Amino acid sequence: MKRNPDVLIVGAGLAGLACALKLMEKGITFLILEASNGVGGRVRTDVFEDFRLDRGFQVLLTGYPEAKRVLDYGALKLHSFYPGCLIRVGDSFHKFGDPFRNPLDIFMTMLAPIGTWEDKFAIAKLRKRLVSTPFGDIMRGPETSTIELLRSEGFTDAIINQFFRPFFGGISFDESLVTSSRIFESVFKLFAQNDTAIPQDGMGAIPNQLAKRLPPNSLRMNTKVLSVQDGIMNLPHGETLGAQAIVVATDGPEAAKLLGDDITISPSRVVTCMYYAAGKPPLDEPLLILNGEGKKDGPINNMCFISNVCPSYAPAGHTLVSVTLLSYPEEDEMELEAIVRVQLKEWFPDEAYKWRYLKTYKLAHGLPDQSIPHISEIERPVRLRKGLYVCGDHRDTASIDGALYSGRRAAEAVLSELTP
Ligand SMILES: Cc1cc2nc3c(=O)[nH]c(=O)nc-3n(C[C@H](O)[C@H](O)[C@H](O)COP(=O)(O)OP(=O)(O)OC[C@H]3O[C@@H](n4cnc5c(N)ncnc54)[C@H](O)[C@@H]3O)c2cc1C
């Protein structure tokens, strides 16, 4: 007779997979129900005309503590970005490096017309403070908005608008910089001390690596969970499943639908990512390019010749261009493409008119809002009551690491209560 699993998990994103693997370690049986046709949730890679398109430009910060614990970085064959970026200000691009990691960049960075000399010294001071502060102290430390923190550290509007707004705005999907200063500080520390990388097979290789470790028959795809009650879940066609414990590991908005008043979630931050195919790239370096002029230059927040970082993202002789907008435009795909191409042609007049449009990913829920008061508590509860648990990036920092960590926390809560 087929035995019911001990635990049912809703969602095979990073949180659901991390939760499952922790349960597996302790010999607990489980079944993951996944609505889509693959694992990874927001971290998936589509192969499109031999290009690898991540479903939204994203990166792995190799210093993430939970990712280091759970992932096999060697097997992911990570390719790193150059530590620094190129910033579009006025009519040209300026390299803004991290001289602590690349001393040769010091003169170029000091001379770049990005902020003032005092701003650059203030960045070095902030860097020094954060590098020597443990993550735990940052997360328990004083909290304000990022913009208030930057002002209190003495940064001018010039550097805030030209560098911090596009850079950190592009990470938190929040150009207004109202995101918690603790999130800003922890991310700044991670960038200062570690590599920023993408796997050879695309970001989707991260969840795929985890899914390969699952036991046979523990994952059921194309199965949307319709509702969850104590110990029971309802599936399409009147099917029901039961278990000692249920873990809801979906994104925040879906968790709120399934769990109702049992949880509160923060609003969603939107994002749009567009891809183009180019021939030879206008620059060879594996750099992120930031829009230091804001909306007056156009809708692009950041862009990247992503195959400069990892050549396997594009077929031989081609370049993959990724473009990120921190909005959810109303225009249809081709209208939006036309708007974005105007800006690309301003930036790369000799090349961008030749680039071939590939695809757009518009995400109404890119990340949970991490501004105060939504994130006053970084580790939100994962146990709702005996038998019902929740995890996902809406329970911890809104990141790959936060999702993985929340999955482990949920599994540990289940393990402490499960009857053997
Ligand atoms: C464009 C973009 C860029 C990002 N950039 C970065 C970055 O550079 N670095 C970083 O650390 N983080 C980044 N993030 C954030 C990171 O991707 C997420 O925080 C993380 O992947 C969330 O994982 P999760 O498991 O919590 O949720 P999800 O990935 O949302 O997984 C939830 C899963 O549940 C499934 N599901 C939903 N409802 C149901 C249902 N009713 N029944 C069954 N299954 C269901 C979904 O299909 C999905 O597979 C980015 C996110 C986006 C969108």
The ligand as a Tripos MOL2 file, in Angstrom:
@<TRIPOS>MOLECULE
LIG
   53    58     1     0     0
SMALL
NO_CHARGES

@<TRIPOS>ATOM
      1 C1         14.2130   39.4620  -11.8430 C.3       1 LIG1
      2 C2         14.6900   39.0320  -10.4860 C.ar      1 LIG1
      3 C3         15.9980   39.2890  -10.1430 C.ar      1 LIG1
      4 C4         16.4760   38.8820   -8.8990 C.ar      1 LIG1
      5 N1         17.7850   39.1090   -8.6160 N.ar      1 LIG1
      6 C5         18.3140   38.5200   -7.5300 C.ar      1 LIG1
      7 C6         19.7110   38.5380   -7.3210 C.ar      1 LIG1
      8 O1         20.4690   39.0590   -8.1430 O.2       1 LIG1
      9 N2         20.2000   37.9360   -6.1950 N.ar      1 LIG1
     10 C7         19.3730   37.3600   -5.2700 C.ar      1 LIG1
     11 O2         19.8680   36.8520   -4.2610 O.2       1 LIG1
     12 N3         18.0310   37.3290   -5.4500 N.ar      1 LIG1
     13 C8         17.4950   37.8700   -6.5560 C.ar      1 LIG1
     14 N4         16.1440   37.8010   -6.7770 N.ar      1 LIG1
     15 C9         15.2970   37.2250   -5.7320 C.3       1 LIG1
     16 C10        15.2620   35.7010   -5.7230 C.3       1 LIG1
     17 O3         15.1470   35.1950   -7.0140 O.3       1 LIG1
     18 C11        14.0560   35.2780   -4.8900 C.3       1 LIG1
     19 O4         14.1120   35.9310   -3.6340 O.3       1 LIG1
     20 C12        13.9850   33.7730   -4.6510 C.3       1 LIG1
     21 O5         14.1970   33.0520   -5.8150 O.3       1 LIG1
     22 C13        12.6340   33.4310   -4.0570 C.3       1 LIG1
     23 O6         12.5250   32.0280   -3.9120 O.3       1 LIG1
     24 P1         11.2280   31.4030   -3.2020 P.3       1 LIG1
     25 O7         11.4250   29.9450   -3.1710 O.co2     1 LIG1
     26 O8         10.9820   32.1090   -1.9380 O.co2     1 LIG1
     27 O9          9.9900   31.7800   -4.1400 O.3       1 LIG1
     28 P2          9.6840   31.4520   -5.7060 P.3       1 LIG1
     29 O10        10.9500   31.4610   -6.4690 O.co2     1 LIG1
     30 O11         8.6550   32.4410   -6.0670 O.co2     1 LIG1
     31 O12         9.1230   29.9810   -5.6730 O.3       1 LIG1
     32 C14         7.7870   29.6880   -5.3780 C.3       1 LIG1
     33 C15         7.3550   28.4260   -6.1410 C.3       1 LIG1
     34 O13         6.0290   28.0940   -5.7300 O.3       1 LIG1
     35 C16         5.2870   27.7210   -6.8940 C.3       1 LIG1
     36 N5          3.8710   27.9510   -6.5830 N.ar      1 LIG1
     37 C17         3.2410   29.1360   -6.3980 C.ar      1 LIG1
     38 N6          1.9370   28.9280   -6.0990 N.ar      1 LIG1
     39 C18         1.7570   27.5910   -6.0790 C.ar      1 LIG1
     40 C19         0.6160   26.7710   -5.8240 C.ar      1 LIG1
     41 N7         -0.5860   27.2780   -5.4990 N.pl3     1 LIG1
     42 N8          0.7570   25.4250   -5.8970 N.ar      1 LIG1
     43 C20         1.9640   24.8660   -6.2100 C.ar      1 LIG1
     44 N9          3.0670   25.6070   -6.4710 N.ar      1 LIG1
     45 C21         2.9620   26.9550   -6.3930 C.ar      1 LIG1
     46 C22         5.8300   28.6160   -7.9750 C.3       1 LIG1
     47 O14         5.5340   28.1150   -9.2650 O.3       1 LIG1
     48 C23         7.3170   28.6220   -7.6470 C.3       1 LIG1
     49 O15         7.9810   27.5540   -8.2720 O.3       1 LIG1
     50 C24        15.6150   38.2310   -7.9820 C.ar      1 LIG1
     51 C25        14.2840   38.0160   -8.3060 C.ar      1 LIG1
     52 C26        13.8390   38.3950   -9.5590 C.ar      1 LIG1
     53 C27        12.4090   38.1160   -9.9230 C.3       1 LIG1
@<TRIPOS>BOND
     1     1     2 1
     2     2     3 ar
     3     2    52 ar
     4     3     4 ar
     5     4     5 ar
     6     4    50 ar
     7     5     6 ar
     8     6     7 ar
     9     6    13 1
    10     7     8 2
    11     7     9 ar
    12     9    10 ar
    13    10    11 2
    14    10    12 ar
    15    12    13 ar
    16    13    14 ar
    17    14    15 1
    18    14    50 ar
    19    15    16 1
    20    16    17 1
    21    16    18 1
    22    18    19 1
    23    18    20 1
    24    20    21 1
    25    20    22 1
    26    22    23 1
    27    23    24 1
    28    24    25 2
    29    24    26 1
    30    24    27 1
    31    27    28 1
    32    28    29 2
    33    28    30 1
    34    28    31 1
    35    31    32 1
    36    32    33 1
    37    33    34 1
    38    33    48 1
    39    34    35 1
    40    35    36 1
    41    35    46 1
    42    36    37 ar
    43    36    45 ar
    44    37    38 ar
    45    38    39 ar
    46    39    40 ar
    47    39    45 ar
    48    40    41 1
    49    40    42 ar
    50    42    43 ar
    51    43    44 ar
    52    44    45 ar
    53    46    47 1
    54    46    48 1
    55    48    49 1
    56    50    51 ar
    57    51    52 ar
    58    52    53 1
@<TRIPOS>SUBSTRUCTURE
     1 LIG1         1 GROUP 0 **** ****
